[in-house]
Amino acid sequence: MKKKTYKTIAKDVINLEIKALQKLKKSLNQNFDKAVNAIVNCQSKIILCGVGKSGIIANKISATLSSIGSPSFSLSANDCSHGDLGSISRKDILILLSYSGSSVELKNIINYANRNKILLIGITSKKNSILYKNSDIRLLIPEVKEAGLDMIPTSSTINQLSIGDALAISTLKKRRINNFDFKKFHPSGSLGEKLTTVEDLMLINDNVPFINENTSMIKALKIMTKKKLGTLIARNKSKHTTGIITDGQIRRYNSKNIHLDSLKVKNVMTKNPIRVEKDTLATKALSIMNEKKITSLCVFNKKKKSITIGIVHIHNILNKKIY
C-alpha cells in the first residue's frame, strides 16, 4: 500500500469536513428560525458555554455576535459550577454546545437554566442526551466522522462553528445591520479603515474655508493663504454653497495675465462643486478625487445637498493610509 503524503492526509481531512458541512446544511429546520428570532428579540445578553473544544467554539461565536451588536460573552463550563452561574440572568439567552450533549459539566448549568426559566438553546448531535431533552430550542447537528482516529474533534467542531456563524449572520440580516452600524463596533484595525467615512475625516466649523460669493478676490486670496488648504468654499447670503475656488484656478488666471483685483469670488469660482454625502466611504471619496483630478470635496448631510457641513481634503484621507 502506497504511503500517504501529508498533502493527501490534509485533503482527506478537508473532504471529511466538507461532507460534515453538507450534512449540516441538510439538517437545518424550523428550529433554526426559532433560535434566530430568539436572539434578535433578546433584551439582555447572549451567553454561550461549552466543554473542551466546544468551549473554544463558544468563545468565537460569542465574539461574532458581539461584533454585530448582540451583547454576548462566553462562560467556562467548569467555572459555572463555582460561582459563574451568577453571571446569567433570567432575561438572558443561554446557548450550550456539546457534541455528545451529555458532558458532566453541563448538568449544573442545564438545571440552573431550567430552574430559573432561562431560555436554553442546545446545540448537540444526540437526541437522547440531557442537553437535547432539556433545551427550549433544539438545534440537532448531524453525527459525523472525525478526522484522526475518528475521535479528535474536527468535523464536529467545524459544524458547531458553522452553525454559530449562520446564527450570527442570520441575526445581522434580520436586524438589517449595515456597514455603518457594523463600523460602530469596529473603529480600529483594517475593518475600521475600510469603513472610514468622509464624516470621520472632514474639516468642520471654523476649519472650513467658507467665503461669501460677493467678497472681493483680494480678500479671498488673503483668506486662502491663511487657511492653507488651497481651497475656498463660496456661499450666498443663505449659506448655500454656490461654488469653489482652488489655487489651481488662481494660477491659471495669473498665467493668462488676468488681474483678479477688480473681480469678486463669484466671477472666478467654479459653480456647483463636486460634493459627497457625509456617509460616503473615504475610499470612494478618494476615487472621485482621482477621477476628477481634484483635491477637495464638499460634504453635505443627506437631503440638504446645497449646504456644506464640511470639507474633506485628499491629504486627510492619505494621512490615514487609506489608498
BABA-896300 format. One record per residue (C-alpha): residue in three letters; x, y, z. Coordinates in steps of 0.2 Angstrom, whole numbers, plus 5000, padded with zeros to 4 digits. Example, Ala and Ser with C-alpha at 12.3 -4.5 7.8 and 13.67 -1.06 7.14 Angstrom:
REM BABA-896300
Ala506249785039
Ser506849955036
REM end
This chain:
REM BABA-896300
Met500050005000
Lys500750174995
Lys501150285009
Lys500150445010
Thr500950615009
Tyr500550755021
Lys499650845007
Thr498550695004
Ile498150675023
Ala497650865023
Lys496450835008
Asp495650695017
Val495350795032
Ile494650935022
Asn493550815012
Leu492850745029
Glu492450915035
Ile491650965018
Lys490550815020
Ala490150865038
Leu489551035032
Gln488550965018
Lys487550855031
Leu487351005042
Lys486651105028
Lys485350975025
Ser484950965044
Leu484351145046
Asn482451155050
Gln481251275058
Asn482151275075
Phe483551375067
Asp482251505063
Lys481651505081
Ala483451525088
Val483751675076
Asn482151755082
Ala482551725100
Ile484251805098
Val483551955089
Asn482251985102
Cys483351965117
Gln483352115128
Ser484852065138
Lys486451955134
Ile486851805124
Ile487851685134
Leu488751545126
Cys489551395135
Gly490451235130
Val491651105136
Gly493351075129
Lys493451115111
Ser491651165111
Gly492051295124
Ile493351375111
Ile492051375098
Ala490851465110
Asn492151595113
Lys492251635094
Ile490351635091
Ser490151755106
Ala491451865099
Thr490551865082
Leu488851905090
Ser489552055100
Ser490352115084
Ile488652145076
Gly487852225091
Ser487152075100
Pro487952095118
Ser488751925121
Phe490051835132
Ser490651655135
Leu490751565151
Ser491851415156
Ala490851265160
Asn491951225174
Asp491851395182
Cys489951395181
Ser489951265195
His491051385206
Gly490051545205
Asp489951605187
Leu488151545186
Gly487851715194
Ser488351795178
Ile486751735170
Ser485051825172
Arg483351775168
Lys483251895153
Asp484751815145
Ile484851685132
Leu485951535136
Ile486751435121
Leu487551275126
Leu488751175114
Ser489150995116
Tyr489350865103
Ser488850725115
Gly487650835125
Ser488050735140
Ser489650815147
Val489550805166
Glu490050995167
Leu488451045158
Lys487250965171
Asn487351105184
Ile487151235170
Ile485651155162
Asn484751135179
Tyr485151315183
Ala484351375167
Asn482851265169
Arg482551315187
Asn482651505183
Lys481651495167
Ile483151555156
Leu482951525138
Leu484151375133
Ile484651345115
Gly485551175114
Ile486751135100
Thr487150945100
Ser487050795090
Lys486250665102
Lys484350665104
Asn484450555119
Ser485650675128
Ile485250785143
Leu485550945133
Tyr484350895119
Lys482950845131
Asn483150995142
Ser483351135129
Asp481951255124
Ile482651265106
Arg483551115100
Leu484751135086
Leu485250955081
Ile486850945071
Pro487250785062
Glu488350655069
Val489950655058
Lys491550565056
Glu493050645064
Ala494750665056
Gly496150575065
Leu495750415075
Asp493850465072
Met494050545089
Ile494850705088
Pro493550855087
Thr493750915069
Ser492250885058
Ser491050915073
Thr491851075078
Ile491851135060
Asn489951105061
Gln489751195078
Leu490751345071
Ser489751355055
Ile488051345064
Gly488651485075
Asp489151595060
Ala487551555052
Leu486551615068
Ala487651775069
Ile487451825050
Ser485551775050
Thr485451895065
Leu486352035056
Lys485152015041
Lys483652005052
Arg484152165061
Arg484652255045
Ile486352305051
Asn487352395038
Asn489152445035
Phe488952595046
Asp488152505060
Phe489552375059
Lys490852515059
Lys490252575077
Phe490952405084
His492552415074
Pro493352585075
Ser495052525073
Gly496152405063
Ser495952355045
Leu494052345046
Gly493952525054
Glu495052585039
Lys493952505026
Leu492352585034
Thr493052755037
Thr491852895030
Val492153065025
Glu491253125041
Asp492653045051
Leu494053145042
Met493253305036
Leu493653485042
Ile492153565051
Asn491653735058
Asp492953875058
Asn494153755049
Val493053755033
Pro493753895022
Phe492053975019
Ile491854145010
Asn490454245003
Glu490254244984
Asn490254434984
Thr491954454993
Ser493254534983
Met494654424976
Ile495954524985
Lys495254475002
Ala494854304996
Leu496754274992
Lys497154335010
Ile495954205017
Met496554065006
Thr498354105012
Lys497854105030
Lys496853935029
Lys498253845020
Leu497053725011
Gly497253804993
Thr495353804993
Leu493853914997
Ile492053864998
Ala490954004991
Arg489254034998
Asn487754154996
Lys486954255010
Ser485854105013
Lys487353995017
His487053895002
Thr488653834993
Thr488753914976
Gly490553874970
Ile492353834974
Ile493953924971
Thr495653824971
Asp497453884970
Gly497553794953
Gln496253914946
Ile497154064953
Arg498754004944
Arg497853984928
Tyr497154164929
Asn498854234933
Ser499654134918
Lys498354224907
Asn498854394914
Ile497054414920
His497054534935
Leu495954474949
Asp495954644959
Ser494354704952
Leu493454534952
Lys492354454965
Val492354274971
Lys490854234960
Asn491754294945
Val493154174947
Met492354024956
Thr491853854948
Lys490053844951
Asn489153684958
Pro490753604965
Ile490853414967
Arg490153354984
Val489853194993
Glu488653145007
Lys489453135024
Asp489252945025
Thr490252915009
Leu491652795012
Ala493352885012
Thr493952754999
Lys492552814987
Ala492952994990
Leu494752964986
Ser494252884970
Ile493153034965
Met494653144968
Asn495753044957
Glu494553034943
Lys494053214943
Lys495853274947
Ile495353374962
Thr496053384979
Ser494553434990
Leu492653384991
Cys491253474999
Val490253375011
Phe488353385014
Asn487153305025
Lys485853195016
Lys484453305009
Lys485253475012
Lys486453454997
Ser486653644995
Ile487353665012
Thr489153615015
Ile489453545033
Gly491253505030
Ile492653485018
Val493753335015
His495553365008
Ile496453224999
His497853235012
Asn496553205026
Ile496253035018
Leu498052995013
Asn498653035031
Lys497552895037
Lys498452775025
Ile496852745015
Tyr497352714997
REM end
